Amino acid sequence: PGTDMADFREVFAKAKHIAIITGAGVSAESGVPTFRGAGGFWRKWQAQELATPGAFARNPSRVWEFYHYRREVMLSKHPNPAHIAIAECEKRLSKQGRSVVVITQNIDELHRKAGTKHLLEIHGSLFKTRCTSCGNVAANYKSPICPALAGKGAPDPDTEDAAIPVEHLPQCEEDGCNGLLRPHVVWFGEALDPGVLTAVEKELDICDLCLVVSDAFLTCPVSWQGGHAKEWDAPVAVRALNLPLPSRFHFPGPCGTTLPPALARHETEIIS
């Protein structure tokens, strides 16, 4: 794939429907822990050991401590230049009758914080909950999410589990429910929301430029979707490592460095 930014910018200037697929790499410069690789532990567990329906059924207190820690960390993080460049691009192009959609695997809501409006979060959000009894999904930015989790969730491997009783964990606030809440995220072994996937399909069906922004992008089905966009003759630009997709452009380097000039106003753009 080419690395000529001027060539990419010519394609970008003509694109009417731009899809931007993002993974953990876009948030790395905001200091967001990924819990991947040999060092990706919370206490003595890796994320894939905690982010499962079975783990929640066996020990909801431990799983909620893990997610409480992640929520508290994210409340202190801010969008980096990559998030801001994407949001500003969407706002600017919308005034020209052009569209930008962000399809993200991230659950950190940094795209939303940056101002992105057209956002498809395929793995859910740290700041939404779902009731295990009535199924109600609700935004939740409380800190702490419940009193019993205040001061809990320390990642140090010597930290003892809080062993919080279920009735003191986050509870549904719908009238007459009081069911146990869980994070509204897609856990290992769970299916992605078919409604979100349908929306992703629709956006990639109409896109005439697809950008993939991540350090590693091997997760299905979005990695497959990026390949599917290529089959539809949408030019694919990537800032990624270990990406098994055909692409017309490849720009290595930090997202916060490569994206702002890539998505900046092109000289041919007419701003009303």
SULKA-V951743 format. One record per pair of residues at least 24 apart in sequence whose ideal C-beta (glycine too) atoms are under 8 Angstrom apart, sorted by sequence separation. I is the first residue (numbers start at 1). GAP is how many residues later the second one is. D is the distance in Angstrom with one decimal. If there is no record, write none. Layout:
i={I,I}
gap={GAP,GAP}
d={D,D}
This chain:
i={42,87,91,146,197,201,204,210,212,216,218,86,90,145,146,200,204,207,209,210,211,212,213,214,215,216,217,218,237,90,91,208,209,210,211,212,213,214,215,216,217,218,42,83,87,88,90,205,207,208,210,211,212,213,216,83,86,87,90,204,209,211,212,217,87,192,214,80,83,84,86,140,204,77,79,83,84,212,78,79,77,83,212,74,79,74,78,79,138,212,74,136,33,134,136,133,33,134,32,129,131,136,140,32,213,131,134,133,32,133,134,31,131,133,213,30,132,133,137,30,131,132,30,131,132,27,30,131,132,29,130,131,211,29,74,129,130,27,29,30,74,129,130,26,129,130,71,128,129,26,27,70,71,128,26,126,67,124,125,126,124,125,124,123,124,123,22,122,20,75,75,123,124,122,18,72,122,71,72,32,71,122,18,121,122,32,68,120,68,26,30,32,107,122,27,120,18,20,22,26,30,120,16,17,18,19,20,22,23,24,27,64,68,72,16,17,18,19,20,21,22,23,24,15,16,18,20,21,22,23,27,69,120,17,19,22,26,65,68,69,64,68,69,69,65,66,65,22,65,65,103,62,65,61,64,103,122,61,103,59,61,101,61,61,61,64,60,64,101,61,60,105,43,42,43,44,41,43,105,41,43,67,105,67,63,103,60,60,103,56,56,82,51,53,52,54,51,52,53,51,52,53,48,82,86,92,96,81,82,85,89,96,80,81,85,88,89,96,80,81,84,95,96,82,85,86,92,95,81,82,85,81,85,92,19,19,17,26,28,19,25,26,17,18,21,25,17,18,19,20,21,23,24,25,17,18,19,20,21,22,23,24,25,15,16,17,18,19,21,22,23,24,15,18,20,21,23,14,15,23,21,23,12,11,23,21,21,21,19,25,19,25,23,11,29,11,29,28,29,8,26,25,1,11,11,8,7,8,4,1,2,3,5,1,2,3,1,2,3,1,3,12,12,9,13,8,12,13,5,13,5,9}
gap={24,24,24,24,24,24,24,24,24,24,24,25,25,25,25,25,25,25,25,25,25,25,25,25,25,25,25,25,25,26,26,26,26,26,26,26,26,26,26,26,26,26,27,27,27,27,27,27,27,27,27,27,27,27,27,28,28,28,28,28,28,28,28,28,29,29,29,30,30,30,30,30,30,31,31,31,31,31,32,32,33,33,33,34,34,35,35,35,35,35,36,36,37,38,38,39,40,40,41,41,41,41,41,42,42,43,43,44,45,45,45,46,46,46,46,47,47,47,47,48,48,48,49,49,49,50,50,50,50,51,51,51,51,52,52,52,52,53,53,53,53,53,53,54,54,54,55,55,55,56,56,56,56,56,57,57,59,59,59,59,60,60,61,62,62,63,64,64,66,66,68,69,69,70,71,71,71,72,72,74,74,74,75,75,75,76,76,76,77,78,78,78,78,78,79,79,80,80,80,80,80,80,81,81,81,81,81,81,81,81,81,81,81,81,82,82,82,82,82,82,82,82,82,83,83,83,83,83,83,83,83,83,83,84,84,84,84,84,84,84,85,85,85,86,87,87,88,89,96,97,97,99,99,100,100,100,100,101,101,102,102,102,103,104,105,105,106,106,106,108,109,109,112,113,113,113,114,114,114,116,116,116,117,118,119,119,120,122,122,126,131,131,134,134,135,135,136,136,136,137,137,137,140,173,173,173,173,174,174,174,174,174,175,175,175,175,175,175,176,176,176,176,176,177,177,177,177,177,178,178,178,179,179,179,184,185,186,187,187,188,188,188,189,189,189,189,190,190,190,190,190,190,190,190,191,191,191,191,191,191,191,191,191,192,192,192,192,192,192,192,192,192,193,193,193,193,193,194,194,194,196,196,197,198,199,201,204,205,210,214,215,215,217,224,225,226,226,227,227,229,229,230,237,237,238,241,242,243,245,246,246,246,246,247,247,247,248,248,248,249,249,250,251,253,253,254,254,255,256,256,257,257}
d={5.4,7.1,6.8,4.7,7.0,7.5,6.2,4.9,6.5,6.6,6.3,6.8,7.9,5.2,7.4,6.1,4.7,8.0,6.1,7.2,7.6,7.3,7.6,7.4,6.5,5.6,7.6,7.7,7.6,6.0,7.9,5.5,5.5,4.9,4.9,4.4,5.2,4.9,5.6,4.8,5.1,7.1,6.7,5.1,4.1,7.5,6.5,6.9,5.1,7.7,7.4,7.4,7.4,7.2,7.5,5.7,6.9,3.8,6.4,7.4,7.3,7.8,5.7,7.6,4.7,7.1,7.8,7.7,7.3,5.1,6.2,7.7,7.5,7.1,4.9,3.8,7.7,6.6,7.7,7.6,6.8,7.5,6.8,5.2,5.1,7.1,7.0,3.7,7.6,7.4,7.9,6.3,7.9,6.2,5.1,6.4,6.8,5.7,7.6,6.3,4.0,7.4,8.0,7.0,5.7,6.8,4.9,5.8,5.9,8.0,5.8,5.9,6.3,2.7,6.8,4.9,5.5,7.1,5.4,6.2,4.5,4.9,6.6,7.5,7.1,7.9,4.6,5.7,5.6,4.2,6.9,7.9,7.9,7.6,5.8,4.3,5.7,7.5,6.7,7.5,7.8,6.8,7.6,8.0,6.5,4.3,5.2,7.6,5.6,5.1,7.7,5.8,6.9,3.7,6.8,6.6,6.8,7.3,6.2,6.9,4.8,7.0,3.9,5.8,5.5,4.7,7.8,7.3,5.9,7.8,5.8,7.6,7.9,5.7,7.8,6.5,7.4,7.3,7.4,8.0,6.6,5.3,7.3,7.5,7.3,5.6,6.2,5.8,6.1,7.8,7.9,7.4,5.2,6.6,5.7,5.6,7.3,6.6,6.3,7.0,5.9,5.8,7.8,7.3,7.0,8.0,7.1,7.4,7.6,7.3,5.5,7.9,4.5,6.8,5.2,5.1,4.8,5.4,5.0,4.8,4.6,4.9,6.5,7.1,7.1,7.5,7.1,7.5,7.0,6.9,5.5,7.9,7.2,7.9,6.2,6.3,7.9,6.9,6.1,3.3,6.4,4.3,7.2,6.0,5.2,6.8,4.4,7.2,7.1,5.8,5.5,5.4,7.8,6.7,7.2,6.7,6.4,5.9,7.9,7.5,5.7,4.7,4.2,7.7,7.6,5.4,6.1,6.8,7.7,6.4,5.9,7.9,6.1,4.9,7.0,5.2,7.8,5.2,6.1,7.2,6.0,4.8,6.1,8.0,7.9,6.5,6.5,7.7,7.7,6.0,7.6,6.9,7.2,5.8,5.2,7.6,4.7,5.0,6.3,5.6,5.6,6.5,5.3,3.8,6.8,6.4,6.6,8.0,4.7,4.5,4.1,6.9,7.5,3.9,4.3,7.6,8.0,7.5,4.8,7.6,7.8,6.9,7.9,4.5,7.7,6.6,7.7,6.4,7.1,7.6,4.8,5.4,7.5,7.2,5.3,5.7,7.6,5.0,6.5,4.0,6.6,6.5,4.9,6.4,6.8,4.0,4.7,7.7,7.4,7.8,6.9,7.2,6.4,3.3,5.5,4.8,4.8,4.6,4.8,4.8,3.1,6.5,7.1,8.0,5.8,7.6,7.7,7.2,6.9,6.3,7.2,7.7,5.1,7.0,6.4,7.7,7.1,7.8,3.8,5.2,7.5,7.1,6.4,6.2,8.0,5.7,7.3,5.8,6.8,7.4,7.7,6.8,7.7,5.3,6.1,7.9,6.4,7.6,4.7,5.8,5.0,6.0,7.3,7.6,8.0,4.9,7.4,7.6,7.7,4.6,6.5,7.0,7.1,5.9,5.3,6.1,5.5,7.4,6.1,3.9,7.8,7.0,7.3,7.2,4.0,6.4,6.4,5.1,6.7,6.8,6.7,5.8}
